[in-house]
Amino acid sequence: MNKRKILNDPVYGFVSVPTELIFDLIEHRYFQRLRRIKQLGLTDFVYPGALHTRFHHALGAMHLMSLALRTLKDKGVRITAQEGEAAQIAILLHDIGHGPLSHALEHALFEDVPHERISLHLMELLNQEFGGRLQLSIDIFQGSYPRPFFHQLVSSQLDMDRLDYLNRDSFYSGVKEGQPGADRLIKMLTISDDERLVLEEKAVYSIENFLVSRRVMYWQVYMHKAVTSAEQMVIRLMERARDLARAGVLVPASPELSYFLTNPVRMLDFEDDPAIIQRFVRLDDTDIWSAVKSWAAHPDFVLSFLAHSLLERRLFKITLDNAPIDEDFKLGIIELIAEHFKLPLEEAATLMIAGRISNHAYDTSGDDTINVLTKRGHVIDVAQASDLPNISSLSTRVEKYYVCYPKEITGL
């Protein structure tokens, strides 16, 4: 069988599957599940074209990794065929542990189980299945491989993951301002004497454009106030279903979703019980939306109301503020909800959602900074290399506080 396939990607054109091992991993059911998980969760409630999947994104990130490796080799960096394949596998599988609806349900369904930990666990299971051939990829993914630039290409503030999701998400959402200029950034990549990823000094303005694009995408797409409202509604819906199920109330769902609603699952449980991870890899967006349709007819008012609202896109009104929302204001909303829907205050409180969203386009606080190699051979932080104030200002964390509640109580 010919396993050297060429795929047609809407963003990059033709994308090659370079090795038989990578082909077999793409064909594996763990990876094929990503076809059934949308990249941007509920963002299509605002941007109707944002219907692409984690499957698209993983293949695109692998493609960008291949371009980055080729750039580095053209500049004289020694990269073996084994290292190149391992780096492409590491980025291909970086999201294999993602649950349904993007990041929205990570905390509602599981007990502090980040998707990166599940990705690593699945990579370890695949490594066993493929006779240890993924060990180098796992080392790169974890950052334990002695050539650190490989890990930085997979996970850093300027990695192939970020370059692809900004490229792809801006393409499908139609937000052109979010395009990060990935081609030029990749062409400017090089390696420092200690084998860390840096960019040539002439890339400074391209880096600035990348950071501005990231800021635009976060506040205009990922944290758009209507998207935030929809995501918080589905989280509260899942929390309500979980609380009911664990209280012994019948909550119809697929066997996989029902298991996670009924049982508190921690990362240790995934590692100790092989049956749990197998339940997880059968869980996707279809389970969630099938359950939402069923819950619209549930006798519990809160569960039914939230399900109906999501199905009919009756999103909660959301108010944003630069300061924490006043407690008396939140209590007043709960009282209005209780009065309007004739609910006890405890149940009314479940229909008022308050929280905080924050983002900074560039984090200068740790070791993972974007570094530039000057013409004199010095490696410096891009914020020092730029003669424009934008990069420094983009490192400032922006925080906003929100409260969401049913529009019905406002009479609109």
C-alpha positions in Angstrom: 0.0 0.0 0.0 1.3 3.5 -0.9 1.5 5.5 2.3 3.2 8.5 0.9 0.0 10.5 0.6 -0.6 14.2 -0.5 -3.5 16.0 1.1 -5.1 19.2 -0.2 -5.3 21.7 2.6 -7.5 24.9 2.2 -4.9 27.0 4.0 -1.5 25.7 2.6 -2.4 23.8 -0.6 -0.7 20.4 -0.9 0.5 18.9 2.4 2.6 15.7 2.3 2.5 12.7 4.6 6.3 12.1 4.7 6.7 8.7 6.2 4.8 5.4 6.6 4.8 5.7 10.4 3.2 9.1 10.2 0.6 7.7 7.8 -0.2 4.9 10.2 -0.6 7.3 13.1 -2.9 9.5 11.1 -5.0 6.4 10.2 -5.2 5.4 13.9 -8.6 5.7 15.6 -7.1 7.9 18.3 -6.1 10.5 15.7 -9.2 10.0 13.5 -11.4 11.0 16.5 -10.0 14.6 16.0 -12.2 14.8 12.8 -15.2 14.9 15.2 -13.9 17.7 17.5 -14.2 21.2 16.2 -11.1 23.4 16.6 -13.0 26.4 17.9 -15.8 24.8 19.9 -18.7 27.3 19.9 -17.0 30.1 18.0 -19.2 29.3 15.0 -22.1 30.9 17.0 -20.4 34.2 16.1 -18.3 33.3 13.0 -20.3 30.8 11.0 -17.3 29.6 8.9 -15.3 28.5 11.9 -16.2 24.8 11.5 -12.8 23.3 11.0 -11.5 20.5 13.2 -8.6 19.5 15.4 -7.8 17.0 12.6 -7.2 19.9 10.2 -5.1 21.8 12.7 -2.9 18.9 13.6 -2.1 18.2 9.9 -1.4 21.9 9.3 0.9 22.1 12.3 2.8 19.1 11.0 3.2 20.8 7.6 4.6 23.9 9.2 7.0 21.8 11.2 8.3 20.3 8.0 8.9 23.8 6.5 10.7 24.9 9.7 12.9 21.8 9.7 13.7 22.4 6.0 14.6 26.0 6.7 17.0 25.0 9.6 18.7 22.3 7.5 19.2 24.8 4.6 21.0 27.0 7.2 23.4 24.2 8.1 21.6 22.8 11.2 22.3 19.1 11.4 18.9 17.3 11.7 18.8 13.5 11.2 15.9 11.8 9.4 14.9 10.2 12.7 14.8 13.6 14.5 12.8 15.2 11.7 10.2 12.4 11.7 10.0 12.5 15.5 9.5 16.3 15.6 6.7 16.0 13.0 5.0 13.2 15.1 5.3 15.3 18.3 3.5 18.2 16.7 1.0 15.9 14.9 -0.1 14.3 18.2 0.2 17.4 20.4 -3.7 17.8 20.6 -4.6 14.1 20.5 -5.8 14.3 24.0 -8.3 17.1 23.4 -11.8 16.6 24.7 -15.0 17.7 23.1 -15.8 21.4 22.4 -12.3 22.7 22.5 -11.2 23.8 26.0 -14.7 24.5 27.3 -15.3 21.1 29.0 -11.9 20.3 30.4 -12.9 21.3 34.0 -16.6 20.5 33.8 -16.1 16.8 32.9 -12.8 15.9 34.6 -11.1 16.6 37.9 -8.1 18.8 36.9 -7.1 16.8 33.8 -5.4 19.1 31.3 -5.5 17.9 27.7 -1.7 18.0 27.4 -1.5 15.2 30.1 -4.0 13.0 28.2 -2.1 13.7 24.9 1.1 12.5 26.6 -0.7 9.4 28.0 -2.1 8.5 24.5 1.3 9.0 22.9 2.8 6.6 25.5 0.0 4.0 24.6 0.8 4.5 20.9 4.5 4.1 21.6 3.7 0.7 23.1 1.5 -0.3 20.2 4.2 0.8 17.7 7.0 -1.0 19.4 8.8 2.0 20.9 9.1 4.0 17.7 7.5 7.1 19.3 10.0 7.4 22.2 12.0 10.2 20.6 8.8 12.1 19.8 7.7 11.8 23.4 11.1 13.1 24.6 10.7 16.1 22.2 7.1 16.6 23.4 8.2 16.6 27.1 11.2 18.8 26.5 13.7 16.1 27.7 15.5 15.7 24.4 19.0 17.4 24.7 18.5 19.6 21.6 15.9 22.1 23.0 15.0 23.7 19.7 12.9 20.7 18.8 10.7 21.1 21.8 10.5 24.8 21.2 9.1 24.1 17.7 6.4 22.0 19.4 5.7 24.2 22.4 6.8 27.7 23.0 5.6 31.3 22.4 6.4 31.0 18.7 5.8 27.3 17.9 4.2 25.6 15.0 1.0 25.0 17.0 0.4 28.7 17.4 1.4 29.6 13.9 -1.1 27.1 12.5 -4.0 27.9 14.7 -3.7 31.6 14.1 -3.4 31.0 10.4 -6.2 28.5 10.2 -8.6 30.2 12.6 -8.2 33.6 10.9 -8.8 31.9 7.6 -12.0 30.1 8.6 -13.4 32.9 10.8 -12.7 35.5 8.1 -10.8 37.7 10.5 -8.0 38.7 8.2 -6.2 40.8 10.8 -5.4 37.6 12.6 -3.0 36.3 10.0 0.4 36.0 11.7 2.7 36.0 8.6 3.8 32.4 9.3 5.8 32.0 6.0 8.2 34.8 6.8 8.6 33.9 10.4 9.6 30.3 9.5 12.1 31.6 7.0 13.7 33.7 9.7 14.2 30.8 12.1 17.7 29.8 13.1 19.5 28.1 16.0 21.8 29.7 18.7 25.1 28.2 19.8 23.3 26.4 22.7 20.8 24.9 20.2 17.9 27.0 21.2 15.4 28.5 18.7 15.9 32.1 17.8 15.0 34.4 14.9 17.2 36.5 12.7 17.3 40.2 13.8 15.5 41.3 10.6 12.4 39.3 11.8 11.6 41.8 14.6 8.8 43.5 12.7 7.4 40.1 11.6 7.4 39.0 15.3 5.6 42.2 16.2 3.0 41.5 13.5 2.6 37.9 14.9 2.0 39.2 18.5 -0.5 41.8 17.3 -2.3 39.1 15.3 -2.4 37.0 18.4 -3.9 39.8 20.5 -6.5 40.5 17.8 -7.5 36.8 17.5 -7.9 36.4 21.3 -10.1 39.4 21.9 -12.0 39.4 18.5 -12.5 35.6 18.2 -11.5 33.3 21.0 -12.7 35.7 23.8 -15.4 37.5 21.8 -18.1 38.3 24.4 -20.8 36.2 22.6 -18.4 33.2 22.3 -17.6 33.6 26.0 -21.3 33.6 26.8 -21.9 30.4 24.8 -18.9 28.6 26.3 -19.9 29.5 29.8 -23.5 28.3 29.1 -22.3 24.9 27.9 -19.9 24.6 30.9 -22.8 25.4 33.3 -25.0 22.9 31.4 -22.4 20.2 31.8 -21.9 21.0 35.4 -25.7 20.9 36.0 -25.9 17.5 34.2 -22.9 16.2 36.2 -24.4 17.3 39.6 -27.8 15.8 38.7 -26.2 12.5 37.6 -24.1 12.2 40.7 -27.2 12.9 42.8 -28.9 9.9 41.3 -31.1 11.8 38.8 -31.5 10.1 35.4 -29.6 12.2 32.8 -29.7 10.6 29.3 -26.4 10.5 27.5 -24.2 8.2 25.5 -22.4 5.5 27.5 -19.1 7.5 27.3 -20.5 10.8 28.3 -22.7 9.2 31.0 -19.6 7.6 32.5 -17.8 10.9 32.9 -20.9 12.7 34.2 -21.4 10.1 36.8 -17.8 9.4 37.9 -15.2 11.9 39.1 -12.1 11.1 37.0 -8.6 12.3 37.8 -5.4 11.9 35.7 -4.3 9.1 38.0 -7.5 7.2 37.1 -6.7 7.5 33.4 -3.3 6.0 34.1 -4.4 3.3 36.4 -7.5 2.0 34.5 -7.0 1.4 30.8 -10.8 1.2 30.3 -11.2 4.9 31.2 -8.9 6.1 28.4 -10.7 3.9 26.0 -14.0 5.5 27.0 -12.3 8.9 26.5 -11.2 8.2 22.9 -14.8 7.3 22.0 -16.0 10.7 23.3 -16.4 13.6 20.8 -18.6 16.6 20.0 -21.4 14.3 18.8 -21.9 13.0 22.3 -22.3 16.5 23.6 -24.8 17.8 21.1 -26.8 14.5 21.1 -27.1 14.9 24.9 -28.0 18.6 24.6 -30.9 17.7 22.3 -32.1 15.1 24.7 -31.8 17.4 27.8 -34.0 20.0 26.2 -36.9 17.8 27.3 -35.6 17.0 30.7 -37.8 17.7 33.7 -35.1 19.7 35.5 -35.8 23.4 34.6 -32.2 24.6 34.6 -30.9 21.7 32.5 -33.8 22.1 30.0 -33.5 25.9 29.8 -29.8 25.9 29.2 -30.1 23.1 26.5 -33.0 24.9 24.7 -31.1 28.2 24.8 -28.0 26.7 23.2 -30.0 24.8 20.6 -31.8 27.9 19.6 -28.8 30.3 20.0 -30.5 32.3 22.7 -27.3 33.3 24.3 -27.1 34.9 27.7 -26.6 38.6 27.9 -23.0 39.3 28.9 -21.7 42.4 30.7 -17.9 43.1 30.7 -16.0 45.3 33.0 -12.4 46.1 33.8 -13.0 45.8 37.5 -14.5 42.8 39.4 -18.3 42.7 39.2 -20.0 44.1 42.2 -21.4 41.4 44.5 -24.7 43.3 45.1 -25.1 43.5 41.3 -24.7 39.7 41.0 -27.1 39.1 43.9 -29.7 41.4 42.2 -29.4 39.4 39.0 -30.0 36.2 40.9 -33.1 37.7 42.6 -34.5 38.8 39.2 -33.9 35.3 37.7 -35.7 33.7 40.7 -38.6 36.1 40.4 -38.9 35.8 36.6 -38.7 32.0 36.4 -40.3 31.3 39.8 -37.2 29.4 41.0 -35.6 29.1 44.5 -32.6 31.3 44.9 -30.2 28.3 44.9 -31.4 27.2 41.5 -31.6 30.8 40.2 -27.9 31.2 41.0 -27.0 28.5 38.5 -28.3 30.7 35.7 -26.0 33.6 36.7 -22.4 33.0 35.6 -19.6 35.3 36.6 -15.9 35.0 36.0 -12.8 36.5 34.5 -11.0 36.3 31.2 -7.4 37.4 30.6 -4.7 37.3 28.0 -1.3 38.7 27.2 0.0 38.3 23.7 3.6 38.0 24.9 4.7 36.6 28.3 8.0 38.0 29.4 7.9 36.6 32.9 9.5 33.2 32.4 12.4 31.5 30.5 10.2 30.9 27.4 10.7 34.2 25.6 11.0 34.9 21.9 14.7 35.5 21.3 16.5 37.3 18.4 20.0 36.7 17.2 21.6 40.1 16.5 24.0 40.8 13.7 26.8 40.9 16.3 25.9 37.4 17.4 24.1 38.3 20.7 20.9 36.5 21.7 18.4 39.0 23.2 14.7 39.1 24.0 12.6 40.5 21.1 11.3 43.2 23.4 14.8 44.6 23.7 15.5 44.2 20.0 12.5 46.2 18.8 12.7 50.0 18.5 8.9 50.1 18.7 6.9 50.2 21.9 4.3 47.7 20.7 6.0 44.5 21.8 6.5 45.8 25.4 2.9 46.9 25.6 1.7 43.5 24.2 3.3 41.8 27.2 0.9 43.5 29.5 -1.8 41.2 30.7 -5.3 42.4 29.9 -8.1 41.2 32.3 -11.8 41.6 31.9 -14.5 40.5 34.3 -17.9 39.3 33.1 -21.4 38.3 34.3 -23.8 36.4 32.1 -27.5 35.9 32.7 -30.7 35.1 30.7 -31.9 38.0 28.5 -35.5 37.2 29.6 -35.0 39.0 32.9 -34.3 42.3 31.1 -37.5 42.2 29.1 -35.5 42.2 25.8 
